Amino acid sequence: MVECDEIEPKLFLGNLDAAESGETLKNYGITHVLTIYMFPITKPEGLAIETLFIDLEDSPDCDIMSCFEKSNAFIKEGQEKGGCLVHCYGGVSRSATLVVAYLMKKYNVGVDEALQKVKDKRYCACPNAGFLSQLRLYETMKNTLDENNIDYKIFSLYHLGRQVSSENNFHAIEDYLFKFKEKQFEGDKFKCRQCRKCLFLQSNVIPHIKGQDLYWNNFAQQLISEQSQTICKNSLFIEFLPWMMEAHQSLSGKLFCPGCNSKIGHFCWKGQLCQCGATISPSFKVIESKLDKESHCVTNVHPLTLQHVT
């Protein structure tokens, strides 16, 4: 049965049947169809339709937030040039999430207001718990993807860790590294004590609450950045960086300085236990006694060349 609801002028949310119905697309003046499903649609004959296909399951564990930038751009173009239909299978969770994210960005509003606007026109719209958590994180980043946001780093590392540890998908590492664009890194430098090569900056440190496991929780009611408990000082964990060559091909092992090959830490894609009792997953732990810390600096550097900073 065809379901196609107009959320606002020239923006429609519906199901798979609507996307494959030439009559529906023609009647509503739809020129753009965004499909978020496991399979692309069969285009109705005789219609010039622009399409965007996003391969994604309706699971709380799936990363839908990384799709927001391209889906927002496509929906915007569709509204400007004719009309845009966003759909999944039932038009309830995945496609509703993309429409909510678009409205958040377009009107600079929070997730609750945007979701209510969608529900007013399509009452069954209901992003799953994981997607809703991602929308709330999107809101805390002012409806953009902020690579410096600690919760976004944890979210990104969690999904990378799942791909590597569960699927042995080391190719996902390349996508992760290229996701973080050239930007300005701020903070103290951490150098190898033996050869003085800069290994990472303060902005690469991943803090955690003492005694509290650190991983992306799809069902969390509060983000890490919103919590006020004591930060653990027992161990130093950092985000995944390109010079960690051992982690490009193994699930766990030692970390070595790319300059002098001295041991500086351990990694485990499935997670490691901190002395405070918290499990950090995935985990890239460095030994502070093997490092020297330099005072605050500002450096323009691409993550792929971080190991060359001096």
SULDAQUI-V679729 format. One record per pair of residues at least 4 apart in sequence whose ideal C-beta (glycine too) atoms are under 7 Angstrom apart, sorted by the first residue. I is the first residue (numbers start at 1). J is the second residue. D is the distance in Angstrom with one decimal. If there is no record, write none. Layout:
[[I & J & D] [I & J & D]]
//
This chain:
[[1 & 17 & 6.2] [2 & 17 & 4.7] [2 & 18 & 4.9] [2 & 21 & 5.3] [2 & 24 & 5.4] [3 & 14 & 5.0] [3 & 15 & 4.5] [3 & 17 & 7.0] [3 & 18 & 5.9] [3 & 91 & 5.7] [4 & 12 & 5.3] [4 & 14 & 3.8] [4 & 18 & 4.1] [4 & 24 & 5.6] [4 & 28 & 6.4] [4 & 85 & 6.7] [5 & 12 & 6.6] [5 & 13 & 5.5] [5 & 14 & 6.4] [5 & 121 & 5.0] [5 & 122 & 4.2] [6 & 11 & 7.0] [6 & 12 & 5.4] [6 & 121 & 6.5] [7 & 11 & 4.9] [7 & 12 & 6.9] [7 & 13 & 5.4] [7 & 99 & 6.0] [7 & 117 & 6.9] [7 & 118 & 5.7] [7 & 121 & 4.8] [7 & 122 & 6.9] [10 & 79 & 4.5] [10 & 83 & 4.4] [10 & 84 & 6.6] [11 & 75 & 6.7] [11 & 79 & 5.7] [11 & 84 & 5.7] [12 & 28 & 6.2] [12 & 30 & 6.4] [12 & 83 & 6.6] [12 & 84 & 6.8] [12 & 85 & 4.4] [13 & 86 & 5.5] [13 & 91 & 5.7] [13 & 95 & 5.9] [13 & 96 & 6.3] [13 & 99 & 5.2] [13 & 118 & 6.7] [13 & 122 & 5.2] [13 & 125 & 6.8] [14 & 18 & 3.6] [14 & 19 & 6.9] [14 & 85 & 5.8] [14 & 87 & 4.9] [14 & 91 & 4.8] [15 & 87 & 5.8] [15 & 89 & 6.6] [15 & 90 & 5.3] [15 & 91 & 4.2] [16 & 20 & 6.4] [16 & 37 & 6.9] [16 & 87 & 6.1] [16 & 89 & 5.2] [17 & 21 & 6.1] [18 & 24 & 5.1] [18 & 85 & 6.4] [18 & 87 & 6.1] [19 & 33 & 5.3] [19 & 35 & 6.3] [19 & 41 & 4.8] [19 & 85 & 6.1] [19 & 87 & 4.7] [20 & 41 & 5.4] [20 & 42 & 5.6] [20 & 44 & 6.5] [21 & 25 & 6.5] [21 & 44 & 6.9] [22 & 26 & 6.1] [22 & 44 & 3.1] [22 & 45 & 6.9] [22 & 46 & 6.7] [22 & 47 & 5.6] [23 & 27 & 6.1] [24 & 28 & 6.3] [25 & 30 & 4.4] [25 & 44 & 6.3] [25 & 47 & 5.9] [25 & 49 & 6.6] [26 & 47 & 6.5] [28 & 83 & 5.9] [29 & 82 & 5.7] [29 & 83 & 4.7] [30 & 82 & 6.8] [30 & 83 & 4.4] [30 & 84 & 6.9] [30 & 85 & 4.8] [31 & 49 & 6.6] [31 & 50 & 6.2] [31 & 78 & 6.3] [31 & 81 & 5.6] [31 & 82 & 3.1] [31 & 83 & 5.8] [32 & 50 & 4.6] [32 & 74 & 6.5] [32 & 77 & 6.6] [32 & 78 & 3.1] [32 & 82 & 6.8] [32 & 84 & 4.2] [33 & 41 & 6.6] [33 & 49 & 5.6] [33 & 51 & 5.1] [33 & 85 & 5.0] [34 & 52 & 4.8] [34 & 71 & 6.2] [34 & 74 & 5.6] [34 & 75 & 6.5] [34 & 84 & 6.5] [34 & 86 & 4.6] [34 & 98 & 6.8] [35 & 40 & 5.9] [35 & 41 & 5.2] [35 & 51 & 6.6] [35 & 53 & 4.9] [35 & 54 & 6.9] [35 & 87 & 6.3] [36 & 54 & 4.4] [36 & 56 & 5.4] [36 & 88 & 5.0] [36 & 94 & 4.5] [36 & 95 & 5.6] [36 & 98 & 6.2] [37 & 88 & 5.3] [37 & 89 & 5.9] [38 & 55 & 6.2] [38 & 57 & 6.5] [40 & 53 & 4.4] [43 & 49 & 5.9] [43 & 51 & 6.9] [52 & 74 & 4.6] [54 & 67 & 5.3] [54 & 71 & 6.9] [56 & 62 & 5.5] [56 & 64 & 6.2] [56 & 94 & 6.2] [57 & 62 & 5.5] [58 & 88 & 6.8] [58 & 93 & 4.9] [58 & 94 & 5.3] [58 & 128 & 6.3] [59 & 130 & 7.0] [60 & 128 & 5.2] [60 & 129 & 5.1] [60 & 130 & 2.7] [60 & 218 & 4.3] [61 & 130 & 6.1] [61 & 218 & 6.6] [62 & 130 & 6.9] [63 & 159 & 4.7] [64 & 94 & 6.8] [64 & 97 & 5.6] [64 & 131 & 5.3] [64 & 134 & 6.0] [65 & 134 & 4.3] [65 & 137 & 7.0] [65 & 138 & 6.1] [67 & 71 & 5.2] [67 & 98 & 6.9] [68 & 72 & 5.8] [68 & 101 & 4.7] [68 & 138 & 6.7] [69 & 73 & 6.6] [69 & 145 & 6.6] [70 & 74 & 6.3] [71 & 75 & 6.2] [71 & 98 & 4.6] [71 & 101 & 7.0] [71 & 102 & 6.8] [72 & 76 & 6.2] [72 & 101 & 6.7] [72 & 102 & 5.1] [72 & 105 & 5.3] [73 & 77 & 6.5] [74 & 78 & 6.3] [75 & 79 & 6.4] [75 & 84 & 5.0] [75 & 86 & 6.5] [75 & 102 & 4.8] [76 & 80 & 6.4] [77 & 81 & 6.0] [78 & 82 & 6.7] [78 & 83 & 6.4] [78 & 84 & 2.6] [79 & 84 & 5.7] [86 & 95 & 4.7] [86 & 98 & 5.5] [86 & 99 & 5.3] [87 & 91 & 5.5] [87 & 95 & 5.0] [88 & 93 & 6.8] [88 & 94 & 3.9] [88 & 95 & 4.2] [91 & 95 & 5.4] [91 & 96 & 7.0] [91 & 122 & 6.9] [92 & 96 & 6.1] [92 & 124 & 5.4] [92 & 125 & 6.3] [92 & 126 & 5.5] [93 & 97 & 6.5] [93 & 126 & 6.2] [93 & 127 & 5.4] [93 & 128 & 5.0] [93 & 131 & 6.4] [94 & 98 & 7.0] [95 & 99 & 6.5] [96 & 100 & 6.2] [96 & 118 & 5.9] [96 & 125 & 3.9] [96 & 126 & 6.7] [96 & 127 & 5.6] [97 & 101 & 6.4] [97 & 127 & 4.3] [97 & 131 & 4.4] [97 & 135 & 6.6] [98 & 102 & 6.4] [99 & 103 & 6.5] [99 & 118 & 5.6] [100 & 104 & 6.3] [100 & 111 & 6.5] [100 & 114 & 4.7] [100 & 115 & 5.2] [100 & 118 & 5.7] [100 & 127 & 6.7] [100 & 135 & 6.0] [101 & 105 & 6.5] [101 & 135 & 6.4] [101 & 138 & 6.2] [102 & 106 & 6.0] [103 & 107 & 5.9] [103 & 109 & 6.9] [103 & 114 & 4.0] [103 & 117 & 5.9] [104 & 109 & 5.8] [104 & 110 & 7.0] [104 & 111 & 6.3] [104 & 114 & 4.6] [104 & 138 & 6.6] [104 & 139 & 6.6] [104 & 143 & 4.7] [105 & 143 & 4.7] [108 & 143 & 6.5] [109 & 113 & 4.3] [109 & 114 & 5.4] [110 & 114 & 7.0] [110 & 139 & 5.1] [111 & 115 & 5.8] [111 & 135 & 4.4] [111 & 136 & 5.6] [111 & 139 & 5.0] [112 & 116 & 6.3] [113 & 117 & 6.6] [114 & 118 & 6.8] [115 & 119 & 6.2] [116 & 120 & 6.3] [118 & 122 & 6.0] [118 & 125 & 4.7] [119 & 123 & 5.7] [119 & 125 & 5.3] [127 & 131 & 3.9] [127 & 132 & 4.8] [127 & 135 & 6.5] [128 & 132 & 7.0] [129 & 133 & 6.5] [129 & 218 & 5.8] [129 & 219 & 5.3] [130 & 134 & 6.6] [130 & 218 & 3.7] [131 & 135 & 6.4] [132 & 136 & 6.5] [133 & 137 & 6.5] [133 & 218 & 5.4] [133 & 219 & 7.0] [133 & 220 & 6.3] [134 & 138 & 6.3] [135 & 139 & 6.6] [136 & 140 & 6.8] [137 & 141 & 6.6] [137 & 151 & 5.5] [137 & 152 & 6.5] [137 & 155 & 6.4] [137 & 223 & 6.4] [138 & 143 & 5.9] [139 & 143 & 6.5] [140 & 151 & 6.8] [140 & 223 & 6.2] [140 & 225 & 7.0] [141 & 145 & 6.6] [141 & 146 & 4.2] [141 & 149 & 5.2] [141 & 152 & 6.3] [145 & 152 & 6.8] [146 & 152 & 5.9] [147 & 152 & 6.7] [147 & 180 & 5.0] [147 & 183 & 6.4] [148 & 203 & 6.5] [149 & 153 & 6.8] [150 & 154 & 6.5] [150 & 224 & 5.8] [150 & 225 & 5.3] [151 & 155 & 6.2] [151 & 223 & 4.6] [151 & 224 & 5.3] [151 & 225 & 5.3] [152 & 156 & 6.2] [153 & 157 & 6.2] [153 & 206 & 6.5] [153 & 239 & 5.6] [154 & 158 & 6.2] [154 & 214 & 6.7] [154 & 216 & 5.4] [154 & 224 & 6.2] [155 & 159 & 6.7] [155 & 216 & 4.7] [156 & 160 & 6.3] [156 & 176 & 6.7] [157 & 161 & 5.9] [157 & 239 & 6.2] [157 & 240 & 6.4] [157 & 282 & 5.8] [158 & 162 & 6.5] [158 & 215 & 5.5] [158 & 216 & 3.5] [159 & 163 & 6.6] [160 & 164 & 6.3] [160 & 172 & 5.9] [160 & 176 & 4.7] [160 & 240 & 6.8] [161 & 165 & 5.6] [161 & 269 & 5.2] [161 & 281 & 6.1] [161 & 282 & 3.5] [162 & 166 & 5.3] [163 & 167 & 5.4] [163 & 169 & 4.4] [163 & 172 & 4.0] [164 & 169 & 6.1] [164 & 170 & 6.1] [164 & 172 & 6.3] [164 & 269 & 4.6] [165 & 251 & 6.0] [165 & 269 & 4.2] [165 & 270 & 4.7] [170 & 248 & 6.2] [170 & 249 & 6.2] [172 & 176 & 6.2] [173 & 177 & 6.4] [173 & 248 & 5.9] [174 & 178 & 6.4] [175 & 179 & 6.4] [177 & 242 & 5.8] [177 & 303 & 5.9] [177 & 304 & 6.0] [180 & 303 & 4.9] [182 & 302 & 4.5] [184 & 298 & 6.1] [184 & 300 & 5.5] [185 & 201 & 4.9] [185 & 203 & 5.0] [185 & 299 & 5.2] [185 & 301 & 5.8] [186 & 203 & 5.8] [186 & 298 & 5.4] [187 & 201 & 4.8] [187 & 202 & 2.6] [187 & 203 & 4.8] [187 & 296 & 6.4] [188 & 201 & 6.9] [188 & 202 & 4.5] [188 & 293 & 5.3] [188 & 294 & 5.9] [188 & 295 & 6.2] [188 & 296 & 5.9] [189 & 198 & 5.1] [189 & 201 & 5.9] [189 & 294 & 4.1] [189 & 297 & 5.9] [190 & 199 & 5.5] [190 & 200 & 5.2] [190 & 291 & 4.9] [190 & 293 & 5.7] [191 & 196 & 5.2] [191 & 197 & 6.3] [191 & 198 & 5.2] [191 & 199 & 6.5] [191 & 291 & 6.6] [191 & 292 & 5.0] [191 & 294 & 6.4] [192 & 196 & 6.4] [192 & 197 & 4.9] [192 & 199 & 5.9] [192 & 257 & 4.3] [192 & 259 & 5.8] [192 & 260 & 6.4] [192 & 262 & 6.7] [192 & 264 & 6.5] [192 & 290 & 7.0] [192 & 291 & 6.8] [193 & 290 & 5.6] [193 & 291 & 5.9] [193 & 292 & 5.0] [194 & 257 & 6.9] [194 & 260 & 5.1] [194 & 262 & 4.9] [195 & 257 & 6.3] [195 & 259 & 4.1] [195 & 260 & 3.8] [197 & 257 & 6.2] [197 & 258 & 6.8] [197 & 259 & 3.4] [198 & 309 & 4.2] [198 & 310 & 6.1] [199 & 257 & 6.7] [199 & 264 & 6.9] [200 & 204 & 4.1] [200 & 238 & 5.3] [200 & 241 & 6.1] [204 & 238 & 4.8] [204 & 239 & 5.2] [204 & 241 & 6.5] [205 & 236 & 6.7] [205 & 238 & 5.5] [206 & 237 & 4.9] [206 & 238 & 6.0] [206 & 239 & 5.6] [207 & 231 & 5.0] [208 & 212 & 6.6] [208 & 214 & 4.0] [208 & 232 & 5.5] [208 & 237 & 6.9] [208 & 278 & 5.5] [208 & 280 & 6.1] [209 & 227 & 6.1] [209 & 229 & 4.5] [209 & 230 & 6.9] [209 & 231 & 6.7] [209 & 232 & 6.8] [210 & 229 & 6.7] [210 & 230 & 4.8] [210 & 231 & 7.0] [210 & 232 & 4.3] [210 & 276 & 4.7] [211 & 276 & 5.2] [211 & 277 & 4.8] [211 & 278 & 5.7] [212 & 229 & 6.9] [212 & 278 & 5.4] [213 & 278 & 5.3] [213 & 279 & 4.5] [214 & 278 & 6.0] [214 & 280 & 4.8] [215 & 281 & 4.6] [222 & 226 & 5.0] [222 & 227 & 6.0] [232 & 274 & 6.1] [232 & 276 & 4.6] [232 & 278 & 6.6] [234 & 274 & 6.0] [234 & 275 & 4.1] [234 & 276 & 5.1] [235 & 274 & 4.8] [235 & 275 & 5.9] [235 & 285 & 5.8] [236 & 285 & 6.9] [236 & 286 & 5.2] [236 & 288 & 5.3] [237 & 280 & 5.2] [237 & 283 & 6.2] [237 & 284 & 6.3] [237 & 285 & 5.3] [238 & 284 & 5.3] [238 & 286 & 6.1] [239 & 284 & 6.8] [240 & 244 & 6.3] [240 & 247 & 6.6] [240 & 284 & 5.7] [241 & 303 & 6.9] [241 & 306 & 5.7] [242 & 303 & 6.3] [242 & 304 & 5.3] [242 & 306 & 6.3] [242 & 307 & 6.5] [243 & 258 & 4.3] [243 & 306 & 6.8] [243 & 307 & 3.8] [244 & 255 & 5.8] [244 & 267 & 6.4] [244 & 284 & 6.6] [246 & 250 & 5.8] [246 & 253 & 4.7] [246 & 254 & 6.5] [246 & 255 & 6.5] [246 & 256 & 6.8] [246 & 267 & 6.9] [247 & 267 & 4.8] [251 & 269 & 5.0] [251 & 270 & 6.6] [252 & 267 & 6.4] [252 & 268 & 4.1] [252 & 269 & 6.8] [253 & 267 & 6.3] [254 & 263 & 5.4] [254 & 266 & 5.8] [255 & 264 & 5.4] [255 & 265 & 3.9] [255 & 266 & 6.3] [255 & 267 & 5.6] [255 & 284 & 7.0] [255 & 286 & 6.7] [256 & 261 & 5.1] [256 & 262 & 6.7] [256 & 263 & 5.8] [256 & 264 & 6.6] [257 & 261 & 6.3] [257 & 262 & 5.0] [257 & 264 & 5.2] [258 & 307 & 4.9] [262 & 290 & 6.9] [264 & 286 & 5.5] [264 & 287 & 5.8] [264 & 290 & 4.6] [265 & 285 & 5.2] [265 & 286 & 3.9] [265 & 287 & 5.4] [266 & 272 & 6.7] [266 & 285 & 5.3] [267 & 283 & 6.4] [267 & 284 & 4.8] [268 & 272 & 4.8] [268 & 282 & 6.8] [268 & 283 & 5.0] [269 & 282 & 4.6] [270 & 281 & 6.5] [271 & 279 & 5.0] [271 & 280 & 6.0] [271 & 281 & 3.0] [271 & 282 & 6.2] [271 & 283 & 5.2] [272 & 280 & 5.8] [272 & 283 & 3.7] [272 & 285 & 5.8] [273 & 279 & 5.6] [274 & 278 & 4.7] [274 & 280 & 5.9] [286 & 291 & 6.5] [299 & 309 & 6.1] [301 & 305 & 6.3] [301 & 306 & 5.8] [301 & 309 & 5.7]]
//
